[in-house]
């Protein structure tokens, strides 16, 4: 009997699209316009929370750096400004090398699990004509917790699950869901201090990489 092909699950920012740094800088820009004196602290906390749902991240910045709880109207204003900037710059977002071929041509079942808002994820996947390539797309607010999404995918398949992520929180979700994890380092160096982790820079040589990890 032939070996079952693994199920591939992709985070979006920093894994499919080279958009993580752009999003980090955008959030910093809109917050620093109002709180320039806190630049060092805001940037440091924002970068340390890479992969976190942005609503929670903004609330965390206000509580831990500005020592206050953000008003819901102000929070929504920040979120709307963020989305507006993103919408007007979608054409500047590029793909991680090799990911287009992996998504459109490789014979695996594929899913997306992202902490970004579902509408935004769909917009980006539609822009690159990827939506039809995925069995299902899990995103916020319904699936902010990627462990839940990964467990739901596990329930659908007997085959091994491989989750591609670019943040420490992605790695933790993979551990919690007891699925294989492959870190993507094209936009991120957060895994530098970890040992014996399966890492790829991009998807240019993905099948050889997975075979070398014993996942194919």
ZAMARGU-4260 file (C-alpha; in steps of 0.2 Angstrom, whole numbers, plus 5000, padded with zeros to 4 digits):
<rodrens>
0) 5000/5000/5000 | 5007/5017/4995 | 5011/5029/5009 | 4997/5042/5012 | 5001/5060/5007
5) 5001/5072/5021 | 4988/5086/5023 | 4996/5103/5021 | 4990/5118/5032 | 4997/5135/5028
10) 4997/5151/5039 | 4995/5166/5027 | 5006/5181/5032 | 5024/5176/5031 | 5020/5159/5024
15) 5009/5162/5008 | 5012/5180/5006 | 5027/5191/5010 | 5016/5203/5021 | 5020/5200/5039
20) 5033/5214/5040 | 5021/5226/5030 | 5008/5222/5043 | 5019/5225/5058 | 5025/5242/5051
25) 5007/5247/5047 | 5001/5244/5064 | 5016/5253/5072 | 5013/5268/5060 | 4995/5271/5065
30) 4999/5269/5084 | 5014/5279/5084 | 5005/5294/5075 | 4996/5295/5092 | 5009/5289/5104
35) 5027/5294/5097 | 5035/5295/5114 | 5032/5276/5116 | 5040/5271/5099 | 5053/5259/5107
40) 5040/5250/5118 | 5027/5249/5105 | 5038/5242/5092 | 5046/5229/5104 | 5029/5223/5110
45) 5022/5222/5092 | 5037/5212/5086 | 5036/5200/5101 | 5018/5196/5097 | 5020/5191/5079
50) 5006/5180/5074 | 4994/5187/5087 | 4976/5192/5081 | 4978/5211/5079 | 4963/5216/5090
55) 4971/5207/5105 | 4988/5214/5101 | 4982/5232/5101 | 4973/5229/5117 | 4989/5222/5124
60) 4999/5237/5119 | 4987/5249/5127 | 4986/5239/5143 | 5004/5235/5145 | 5012/5251/5138
65) 4999/5264/5139 | 4992/5258/5156 | 4974/5259/5150 | 4960/5249/5142 | 4956/5255/5125
70) 4939/5261/5121 | 4930/5250/5108 | 4926/5264/5097 | 4945/5269/5096 | 4949/5251/5094
75) 4938/5250/5079 | 4945/5266/5072 | 4963/5258/5072 | 4957/5242/5064 | 4947/5252/5050
80) 4963/5262/5047 | 4974/5247/5046 | 4962/5238/5034 | 4961/5253/5023 | 4980/5254/5021
85) 4981/5236/5018 | 4967/5237/5005 | 4976/5251/4995 | 4992/5241/4995 | 4987/5224/4991
90) 4996/5225/4974 | 5013/5228/4983 | 5012/5211/4993 | 5022/5197/4985 | 5022/5178/4987
95) 5034/5168/4996 | 5046/5160/4983 | 5039/5143/4977 | 5023/5144/4987 | 5012/5147/4971
100) 5018/5130/4963 | 5016/5121/4979 | 4998/5127/4981 | 4993/5126/4963 | 5002/5111/4957
105) 5007/5099/4971 | 4994/5084/4974 | 4991/5087/4992 | 4975/5092/5001 | 4978/5110/5007
110) 4970/5121/5021 | 4973/5138/5027 | 4974/5143/5046 | 4977/5161/5049 | 4974/5174/5064
115) 4970/5187/5051 | 4951/5192/5048 | 4942/5179/5036 | 4937/5193/5024 | 4955/5199/5022
120) 4962/5181/5020 | 4949/5178/5006 | 4953/5195/4998 | 4972/5190/4997 | 4969/5172/4991
125) 4957/5178/4978 | 4969/5191/4972 | 4982/5177/4968 | 4968/5165/4962 | 4972/5153/4976
130) 4955/5151/4985 | 4949/5136/4975 | 4965/5127/4979 | 4960/5125/4997 | 4948/5113/5005
135) 4943/5125/5019 | 4950/5142/5026 | 4950/5145/5044 | 4953/5163/5050 | 4947/5175/5063
140) 4936/5179/5072 | 4929/5161/5072 | 4945/5152/5072 | 4957/5165/5080 | 4964/5149/5090
145) 4973/5139/5077 | 4974/5124/5088 | 4955/5123/5086 | 4957/5124/5067 | 4971/5111/5067
150) 4961/5099/5077 | 4946/5101/5066 | 4957/5097/5051 | 4963/5081/5060 | 4946/5075/5063
155) 4943/5075/5044 | 4958/5065/5039 | 4968/5050/5044 | 4984/5056/5035 | 4997/5066/5044
160) 4995/5085/5046 | 5009/5097/5042 | 5007/5115/5048 | 5018/5128/5040 | 5020/5144/5051
165) 5031/5158/5054 | 5029/5163/5072 | 5032/5155/5089 | 5013/5155/5092 | 5011/5144/5076
170) 5024/5132/5083 | 5014/5131/5100 | 4998/5128/5091 | 5005/5114/5081 | 5012/5106/5097
175) 4995/5108/5106 | 4986/5100/5091 | 4999/5086/5090 | 5003/5089/5071 | 5019/5091/5062
180) 5027/5109/5061 | 5038/5117/5048 | 5044/5134/5051 | 5045/5146/5037 | 5060/5158/5039
185) 5058/5169/5023 | 5051/5184/5034 | 5055/5178/5051 | 5070/5174/5062 | 5060/5170/5078
190) 5065/5151/5077 | 5084/5155/5078 | 5086/5150/5096 | 5077/5134/5094 | 5085/5117/5091
195) 5080/5102/5081 | 5066/5111/5072 | 5061/5108/5054 | 5064/5124/5045 | 5063/5130/5027
200) 5067/5147/5020 | 5054/5146/5007 | 5044/5133/4996 | 5057/5132/4981 | 5062/5114/4986
205) 5048/5109/4997 | 5046/5091/4992 | 5065/5087/4995 | 5064/5097/5011 | 5049/5087/5018
210) 5057/5071/5012 | 5073/5076/5022 | 5062/5079/5037 | 5055/5062/5036 | 5038/5069/5032
215) 5036/5061/5014
</rodrens>
